[in-house]
Amino acid sequence: MKGNQSWIAEFILLGFQLSEDMELLLFVIFILLYTFNLLANGMILGLISLEPRLHTPMYYFLSHLAITDVAYASSHLPNMLENLVKHKKTISYFSCTMQMVSYLAFASVECLTLVVMSYDRFVAICHPLQYTVIMNWRVCTFLAIACWVCGFSLAIVQVSLFLRLPFCGPQKVNHFFCEISSVLKVTCGDIWINEMFLFADGVFILVGPLSLMLVSYVSILWAILKNQSKEGRKKAFSTCSSHLCVVGFYFSIAMMVYLAPDSSHQEEQKKILFLFYTFFNPLLNPLVYSVRNAQVKAAFHKVLQKNRSV
């Protein structure tokens, strides 16, 4: 039986194939994690906007990272939570397409934002005297806009290639949301171009930025070791270790999902990796940048004291 994408009404998301009791338990756990994600990233955004001392390039990019984390999780988590309590786990063709655009775009924006943040740290530590000149607000705004434009452009091209594909037979997607490589497997057209572009996209968004960040941090490490001030070394190590923690977690999972050789027995493993990618990465950013950052903690205590005095 042959079909065309114009005839498709919906996809069936297979998810994890669990019992109803287990799905209900996961629903409770996931909605708590999602709520904490919204609160934690909202707190970061609130502190940055309320505290003048955090109106610097580093925290400007951190606010973009928080927005991206919330947007990425919100692109597919509400539908996933709905399907956990539904007997028929379906999503319309239009909603599936929008989900692919949004999660690809926000994931790409996050990767590029992390690169820009590493560049900001590189300039701050390796060229401190020129920092305010190099990282002026015009440059920061341009870099932030470039991250968003590039991320959405790559996602739109990828999904545009998907829209040309025909479908035939049952559209059962072996995933808990419309992850593009899983949706491509239910098509009956030639997906070679899609897979090549997806791999090239992964190299451009993951390998390229990670290489630039490694070069930046080698230079940063060298500059830190040459620093005679013990206090200066401690502050630099604290700032950079927070960023490296986020980068390591984010890029390691993303590269395992998109750049590792594909095989049928890895599908369940990749779904579990996506759960970490979806739930724990958006939570990691506010936790790392608040717990390990003295300025953010100071701003938090200052806001609490203001509220108590009112």
C-alpha positions as CSV (number, residue, x, y, z in Angstrom):
1,M,0.0,0.0,0.0
2,K,1.5,3.4,-1.0
3,G,0.7,6.7,0.5
4,N,1.8,10.3,0.5
5,Q,2.5,12.6,3.3
6,S,-0.5,14.7,2.3
7,W,-2.8,11.8,3.3
8,I,-1.2,11.3,6.8
9,A,-3.4,12.3,9.7
10,E,-1.3,11.2,12.6
11,F,1.7,9.2,13.9
12,I,1.6,6.6,16.7
13,L,4.3,7.0,19.3
14,L,5.4,3.7,20.7
15,G,7.3,5.1,23.7
16,F,8.6,2.6,26.2
17,Q,5.7,0.1,26.1
18,L,5.3,0.0,29.9
19,S,2.4,-1.0,32.2
20,E,-0.3,1.6,33.1
21,D,1.0,1.7,36.7
22,M,4.6,2.4,35.6
23,E,3.4,5.0,33.1
24,L,1.4,6.8,35.8
25,L,4.5,6.7,38.1
26,L,6.7,8.2,35.2
27,F,4.0,10.8,34.6
28,V,4.3,12.0,38.2
29,I,8.1,11.9,38.2
30,F,8.4,13.7,34.8
31,I,5.9,16.4,35.6
32,L,7.8,17.2,38.8
33,L,11.1,17.4,36.9
34,Y,9.5,19.6,34.3
35,T,8.0,21.9,36.9
36,F,11.4,22.1,38.7
37,N,13.0,22.9,35.3
38,L,10.6,25.8,34.8
39,L,11.1,27.1,38.3
40,A,14.9,26.8,38.3
41,N,15.4,28.4,34.9
42,G,12.8,31.0,35.8
43,M,14.7,31.8,38.9
44,I,17.9,32.3,36.9
45,L,16.1,34.7,34.5
46,G,14.6,36.6,37.4
47,L,17.9,37.0,39.3
48,I,19.7,38.2,36.1
49,S,17.0,40.8,35.4
50,L,16.7,42.0,39.0
51,E,20.4,42.2,40.0
52,P,22.4,45.0,38.2
53,R,25.7,43.2,39.0
54,L,24.6,40.3,36.8
55,H,24.1,42.6,33.8
56,T,27.3,41.4,32.1
57,P,27.9,39.4,28.9
58,M,28.4,36.1,30.8
59,Y,25.0,36.3,32.4
60,Y,23.4,37.8,29.3
61,F,24.3,34.5,27.5
62,L,23.3,32.5,30.5
63,S,19.8,34.0,30.3
64,H,19.6,32.9,26.6
65,L,20.7,29.5,27.8
66,A,17.9,29.4,30.4
67,I,15.3,30.5,27.8
68,T,16.5,27.8,25.4
69,D,16.4,25.1,28.1
70,V,12.8,25.9,28.9
71,A,11.8,26.1,25.2
72,Y,13.5,22.8,24.4
73,A,11.8,20.9,27.1
74,S,8.5,22.5,26.4
75,S,8.7,21.6,22.7
76,H,7.8,18.0,23.3
77,L,7.4,17.3,27.0
78,P,3.7,18.4,27.3
79,N,2.8,16.0,24.5
80,M,4.9,13.2,26.1
81,L,3.1,13.7,29.5
82,E,-0.3,13.6,27.8
83,N,0.6,10.4,26.0
84,L,1.7,8.8,29.3
85,V,-2.0,9.0,30.6
86,K,-3.6,8.2,27.2
87,H,-4.4,4.7,25.8
88,K,-3.8,5.8,22.2
89,K,-0.5,7.6,22.0
90,T,-0.8,9.6,18.9
91,I,0.3,13.0,17.5
92,S,-1.0,14.7,14.4
93,Y,1.3,15.1,11.3
94,F,1.3,18.9,11.7
95,S,2.1,18.8,15.5
96,C,4.9,16.2,14.8
97,T,6.4,18.5,12.2
98,M,6.3,21.5,14.5
99,Q,7.8,19.4,17.3
100,M,10.7,18.4,15.0
101,V,11.4,22.0,14.0
102,S,11.3,23.3,17.6
103,Y,13.4,20.6,19.3
104,L,16.0,20.7,16.5
105,A,16.2,24.5,16.6
106,F,16.4,24.8,20.3
107,A,19.0,22.0,20.6
108,S,21.1,23.8,17.9
109,V,20.7,27.2,19.6
110,E,21.9,25.7,22.9
111,C,25.0,24.2,21.3
112,L,25.9,27.5,19.7
113,T,25.2,29.5,22.9
114,L,27.6,27.2,24.8
115,V,30.3,28.0,22.2
116,V,29.7,31.8,22.6
117,M,29.9,31.4,26.4
118,S,33.2,29.7,26.1
119,Y,34.5,32.5,23.9
120,D,33.3,35.0,26.5
121,R,35.3,33.2,29.2
122,F,38.3,33.0,26.8
123,V,38.3,36.8,26.3
124,A,37.7,37.5,30.0
125,I,40.6,35.4,31.2
126,C,43.1,35.6,28.3
127,H,42.5,39.2,27.4
128,P,41.1,40.9,30.5
129,L,42.2,44.4,29.7
130,Q,40.4,44.3,26.3
131,Y,37.4,42.4,27.6
132,T,34.9,45.4,27.7
133,V,36.0,46.5,24.2
134,I,35.8,43.1,22.6
135,M,32.6,41.9,24.3
136,N,30.6,45.1,24.0
137,W,26.8,44.9,24.0
138,R,26.7,45.3,20.2
139,V,28.9,42.2,19.8
140,C,26.9,40.3,22.4
141,T,23.6,41.1,20.8
142,F,25.0,40.0,17.4
143,L,26.3,36.7,18.7
144,A,23.0,35.9,20.5
145,I,21.0,36.7,17.4
146,A,23.4,34.7,15.2
147,C,22.9,31.6,17.5
148,W,19.1,31.8,17.2
149,V,19.1,32.5,13.4
150,C,21.6,29.7,12.7
151,G,19.8,27.2,14.9
152,F,16.4,27.8,13.4
153,S,17.8,27.9,9.8
154,L,19.3,24.4,10.2
155,A,16.1,23.0,11.7
156,I,13.9,24.4,8.9
157,V,16.2,23.0,6.2
158,Q,16.2,19.6,7.9
159,V,12.4,19.5,8.3
160,S,11.9,20.8,4.7
161,L,13.8,17.8,3.5
162,F,11.6,15.6,5.6
163,L,8.4,17.1,4.2
164,R,9.2,15.8,0.7
165,L,9.2,12.2,1.8
166,P,6.3,9.7,1.1
167,F,4.8,7.4,3.7
168,C,3.3,3.9,3.4
169,G,1.9,1.5,5.9
170,P,1.4,2.2,9.7
171,Q,3.2,5.3,10.9
172,K,4.5,3.8,14.2
173,V,7.4,5.8,15.6
174,N,9.6,4.0,18.0
175,H,10.1,6.9,20.3
176,F,8.3,9.0,22.9
177,F,8.2,12.1,20.7
178,C,8.8,13.0,17.1
179,E,12.6,12.6,17.1
180,I,13.6,13.1,13.5
181,S,15.8,10.0,13.0
182,S,13.0,7.8,14.4
183,V,10.4,9.4,12.2
184,L,12.6,9.0,9.1
185,K,12.5,5.2,9.6
186,V,8.7,5.0,9.0
187,T,9.0,6.6,5.6
188,C,9.1,4.6,2.4
189,G,11.2,7.0,0.3
190,D,14.9,7.5,-0.1
191,I,16.2,9.0,3.1
192,W,19.9,9.1,2.1
193,I,19.9,12.9,1.7
194,N,18.1,13.3,5.0
195,E,20.6,11.1,6.9
196,M,23.6,12.7,5.3
197,F,22.3,16.2,6.2
198,L,21.5,15.1,9.7
199,F,25.0,13.7,10.1
200,A,26.5,16.9,8.6
201,D,24.3,19.0,10.9
202,G,25.6,16.9,13.9
203,V,29.2,17.5,12.8
204,F,28.6,21.2,12.3
205,I,26.7,21.7,15.6
206,L,28.5,19.2,17.8
207,V,32.0,18.4,16.6
208,G,32.8,21.9,15.3
209,P,31.7,23.8,18.5
210,L,33.3,21.2,20.7
211,S,36.6,21.6,18.9
212,L,36.5,25.4,19.3
213,M,35.7,25.1,23.0
214,L,38.6,22.7,23.6
215,V,40.9,25.2,21.9
216,S,39.5,28.0,24.0
217,Y,39.9,26.0,27.3
218,V,43.4,24.9,26.5
219,S,44.3,28.7,26.1
220,I,42.3,29.4,29.3
221,L,44.1,26.7,31.3
222,W,47.5,28.1,30.1
223,A,46.5,31.6,31.1
224,I,45.2,30.4,34.5
225,L,48.5,28.5,35.2
226,K,50.5,31.6,34.4
227,N,48.4,33.7,36.8
228,Q,50.4,34.6,39.9
229,S,47.3,35.4,42.0
230,K,46.0,32.4,43.9
231,E,42.6,34.2,44.3
232,G,42.5,34.9,40.5
233,R,43.3,31.2,39.7
234,K,40.6,30.0,42.1
235,K,37.9,32.3,40.6
236,A,38.9,31.4,37.0
237,F,38.8,27.7,37.8
238,S,35.4,28.0,39.5
239,T,33.9,29.8,36.5
240,C,35.3,27.6,33.9
241,S,34.6,24.3,35.7
242,S,30.9,25.2,35.8
243,H,30.8,25.7,32.1
244,L,32.9,22.6,31.4
245,C,30.5,20.5,33.5
246,V,27.5,21.7,31.4
247,V,29.4,21.3,28.1
248,G,30.6,17.8,29.0
249,F,27.2,16.5,29.9
250,Y,25.4,18.1,26.9
251,F,27.8,17.2,24.1
252,S,28.6,13.7,25.3
253,I,24.9,12.6,25.2
254,A,24.2,14.5,21.9
255,M,27.2,12.9,20.1
256,M,26.2,9.4,21.3
257,V,22.7,10.0,20.0
258,Y,23.4,11.6,16.6
259,L,27.0,10.5,15.6
260,A,27.2,7.0,16.9
261,P,26.6,4.2,14.3
262,D,22.9,3.3,14.2
263,S,21.6,-0.2,15.0
264,S,18.3,-1.8,16.0
265,H,19.4,-2.8,19.6
266,Q,20.6,0.8,20.3
267,E,17.1,2.3,19.9
268,E,16.0,1.7,23.5
269,Q,19.4,3.0,24.7
270,K,19.0,6.1,22.7
271,K,15.5,6.7,24.1
272,I,16.9,6.5,27.6
273,L,19.7,9.0,26.6
274,F,17.0,11.3,25.3
275,L,15.3,11.2,28.6
276,F,18.6,12.4,30.3
277,Y,19.0,15.0,27.5
278,T,15.4,16.2,28.0
279,F,15.1,16.3,31.7
280,F,18.5,16.5,33.4
281,N,20.4,18.9,31.0
282,P,17.8,21.7,31.4
283,L,18.1,21.2,35.2
284,L,21.9,21.0,35.2
285,N,22.4,24.5,33.9
286,P,20.6,26.4,36.6
287,L,21.9,24.1,39.3
288,V,25.6,24.3,38.2
289,Y,25.5,28.1,37.6
290,S,23.8,28.8,40.9
291,V,25.4,26.4,43.3
292,R,29.0,26.9,42.0
293,N,28.6,30.7,41.2
294,A,29.2,33.1,44.0
295,Q,27.6,36.1,42.2
296,V,24.4,34.2,41.5
297,K,24.2,33.0,45.2
298,A,24.9,36.6,46.4
299,A,22.1,37.9,44.1
300,F,19.7,35.2,45.4
301,H,20.4,36.1,49.1
302,K,20.0,39.8,48.2
303,V,16.6,39.2,46.6
304,L,15.5,37.1,49.7
305,Q,16.6,39.9,52.1
306,K,14.6,42.5,50.1
307,N,11.5,40.3,50.2
308,R,11.9,39.8,54.0
309,S,12.2,43.5,54.6
310,V,9.1,44.4,52.6
